[in-house]
Amino acid sequence: MANETLFPGFRTFDIATSGTTIHGVTGGSGPPLLLLHGYPQTHVLWHKVAALLKDRFTIVAADLRGYGDSGKPATSADHAPYSKRAMALDMAEVMTALGHDRFFVCGHDRGGRVAHRLALDHAARVQRLAVLDIAPTREMYRGTTDAFARAYAHWFYLIEPAPFPERMIGANPDEYWLKKCGSGSAGLTPFAPAALAEYLRCFRKPETIHATCEDYRAAASIDLRHDNEDNGKKVACPLLALWGKNGVIERCFDALALWRERAADVRGQALPGGHYLAEELPEAVAERLVEFLKGA
């Protein structure tokens, strides 16, 4: 089993939420830390960081709905089942089921967007929030440039109406995954063979391809509406933003300035890597997380 190899000593869970079933692992000891992955990956993204933090934190690493071995609810015309609000509610309910009333959360990529919404919608429960290699969704769309659109073409391709992108990706999902995730400065070297095999196993499923497209369709529609309905409300807890010095966020956005539009207490820095920081620079990520979270 992949989890026995990548998360030795951790327990696997499948928890029914009000909207789907969430798969993941938990282990370690100390205050609870929820770890959320990005596209097109699974909770396995965190295996290196979890090994470094399990003696300090009770780790919960979960597959977002639509990803990995979590459920893939039927969608709707407004894409609400794949809104970050729905995904965040899943995670709040998972943490309740595991007995964690208040917790830290760190999200990479799409998981960072879920974590952002979690800190807004469930503010009393999120003690500190960390995000890896993202700026806020609404502000990134607002600041779209030619350079950003070329680098993140999938943001605009995946939101095309179904089933066009699903059919194109489904024709060769392995090639798509490897090109998408191997195009950065580090290529495919950050991905352990067991992790890579798990990513491809999950992404080959047609229902995963469709659900992950729905994640992006929601981001370009209902998620923006939810952002606007916040009426300027900011994340109240401290927020740490880390991003790759060799990545798109560094080239195209002022991450700290944009996060300060959405959160009251922001700090962060670029790390000397690319997009997949948790696998490329796990020691640096773990070190920054410990520094940040111990301030609670």
N, C-alpha and C positions, 0 to 999 in steps of 0.2 A: 504493500500500500504506500502511496506517495506520502501521506501524512506521517507514517511511521518512519520513513526515511528522512523527510525534511523537517519534521517537528517531533523529534524523539521525546517521549515523556509527556506529550500533550494529549488531551482527550478530544475526540471528534464529537461534534454535536450537529443535530438537525432540529431546529426549533420552529414550531409553527407560530407565525405571527398572524395578525388580523388580515393580512393581505396575501401571504405566501408562506413558504418554508425557507429558512435561512440555514445554510450549511457553513461550518467553520470548525476552528479548533480553539481550545483554551488550555492554558497551563501557566506554570510559574507561580510566584508568590509576591505579595505586596499590593499596592493600590492598583485598581483596574485601569488598563489601557486598551482601548478599542482601536484596531488597525484596519483601515479600509483601503483596498487596492484600486487600480485604475484599469483602463481599457488597453488592450483586450486580454486582461490577465485574470487572476483569481487571488484568493487569500495567500496562495503559495508565494506571492511576491515578497512576503514579509519573513520568509524562513530564516534568512541570515540575521536580520535585525532582532527577530524574536529570540534567537539563540543568545544574543548579547544582552538582552534585557530581561530574560525570564527570572533572574535572581533578584531583580529589583521591582518588577511589576507582575501582576496577574494579567497575562496577555489574552486578548480575545481577537482573533483574526477571522474575519467572516467574508464569504462571497456575497457581493451585492446581489439583489434580486436581478434575474436575467443572466447572471454570470456563473461560471463554475458549476457546482452542483446545487446551487440554490434554485428555488422555483422560478418559473417563467410565466407570470400571469398573462392572460389574454389582454391585449391592448384595447384602446378606445380611440375615437376620432381626435380627442384632444390630448392624447398621449399621457393622461394623468397617471395610469398605473406605473409609468417609468419616470415620473417627476422626482426630483430630489427630495420633495416633501414626503412622498410615499416611501422612498428608499430610506430616508432618515427615520421615519416612524418604525420601519422594520428593525433598525438597529437599536432604537430606544427600547423596543419590546424585547429584543434579544438580551439586552443588558439587564432588563427587569427579570427575565426568566432565569438568568444566571446569578441573580442576587446582588447586582451592582446598581445601587441607587444613583450614585454620583461617580463620575469617571472622567479620565482623560481620553482624548481622541486624536488620532493622527491619520490623515488621508493623503494618498498619492493620486494625482490626476483626477479621474472621475470620483474616486473615493474622497478626495479633498473637497469636491463640490457637494457631495452628500454630507460630509462632516461640517461644512459651512452652514448648510440648512439645518442640520442637527443642532448646532450651537445657537441658531436663531429660534427654532421652534421648540426646543427643549432646553432653554437657557439655564434653568435651575439645576439641571443635571450635568452639564458639561463644565468641568472645572478649568480646563485649559485645552486649546485647540492648536494643532500643528498641521500645516499643509505643505506638500512637497510638489514643487515644480508646476504651480498654477498661479494665476491671478484670478480674481472673481469673474464668473462667466459673463455676466451682463457687461462688465467693463471691458472684457476682452473682445466681445462682439462690437462694442461701441468703438474700440480703437483698431478695428480691422484695417490693415494696410496690405499692399501687394506682397510684401515679404512674409507677413503672417499668413495670408491666404495660401501662398505657395507652400509654406512649411507645414501648415495644418490643413491641407486640402481635404482631409477626411471629415473635418468639422462641417464642410459644405456638401460633401458627397453623401455622407451617411444620412443626412436629413432629407434626401430626395424621397418622394413617396414610395412606399412598398408596392411591389416587391423588387424594384429595380436594383438597388444596391445589394439586397440579399441574394439575388440570383447571380450577380457578378462576383461577389465574394465567395458564394457557395460553389462556384465552378472550380475553385482551387483554394480552399481556406488556409491550407498550410503555407502556400506561397504568399498569400496576402499577409498572414500573420508575420512571417519571417521578414518580409519586405518592410512592413509597417514598423516592427520593433527592432529591426536590425539596421535601420537607416541612420541612426545617430552616430555620434563620434566614436562610441565604443563598440559599434557593431553588435554582434550577438554574444560577445564575451561575458557580459554580466550574468547571463542566464545559466545556472547549473543544469546539467543534462536532465536530471530528474524533474526539475522545475519546468524546463522547456517541454518535455514530454507531457506533463500535466496540462500546461497551457494549450498545447495543440489538441490533446484529447478533448478538452472542454469546448474549444472554439470550433471544432469540426461539426458540432451539432447544429442543424439548421435552426432549431429553436433558440440557440444562443446567438447566432448571427442576427436573427430577427430582433431579439430582445435588446441586443446591444445597439442596433440601429435605432430602436425606440428610445433608448437612453439619450442619444444625440438629438432625436426629433423633439423630445421633451425639453432638452436644454435650450433649443432655439425657439421655443414657443411658451409652454405653460410655466417653465422655470423662470423665464423672463417676467411673465406676469406676476408670479409670486414675489420676485425681487422688487418689482415696482410697487406691489401692494404693501411691502414693508414700510413704505413712506419714510425712508431714511433711517429706520431702526438699525442699529449697529450691533455686531457681536459684542457682548459685554465682557466676556472672559478674555484673559490674555491670549494673544495669537502669535505663533511663530511661523514665519514663512521661510522655507529653504528652497532654493532652485539651483539648476545646473548652470555653471559658468559657460558651458559649451552648448547650451540649449536655446530654444526659441524664446522662452520667457526673458532670458538675459538680453537677447538681441532685439526683441520687439516691444517690451513693456517695462515700465517702472513698477516692479511688483510691490514694493513697500508703499509707494504712493497710492496705488490702486487699492491695496488692502486697507489703508487708512481711510479710504472712503467708506469702507464696509465694516470696520471694526475699531473699537475705541482704544485698544492697547496692542500695538503691533511692533514686533521686532523681527529681524531675520537677516539672512545673508545668502550669497551665492556660494556653492561648494564646487570644487574643481572637477566636475563631471558633467554628464549629460542628463537626459530625462529620467532614466531609471535609477535614481539615486539609491534606493533601498537595496538594490542588488549590485550596483557598481561601487558604492562607497558606504557599505553597511556600518563600518566602524565610526565614520564621521557622522552619519545620521544618528546612530545610537548615542554617541557622545553629546551631540547637540540636544537630543531629546531629554537625556538625563539632566543636563544643565538647566533646561527650560522647565521641565516638570517638577524638579525638586524645589522650585521656588513657590510651589503651591502651599 
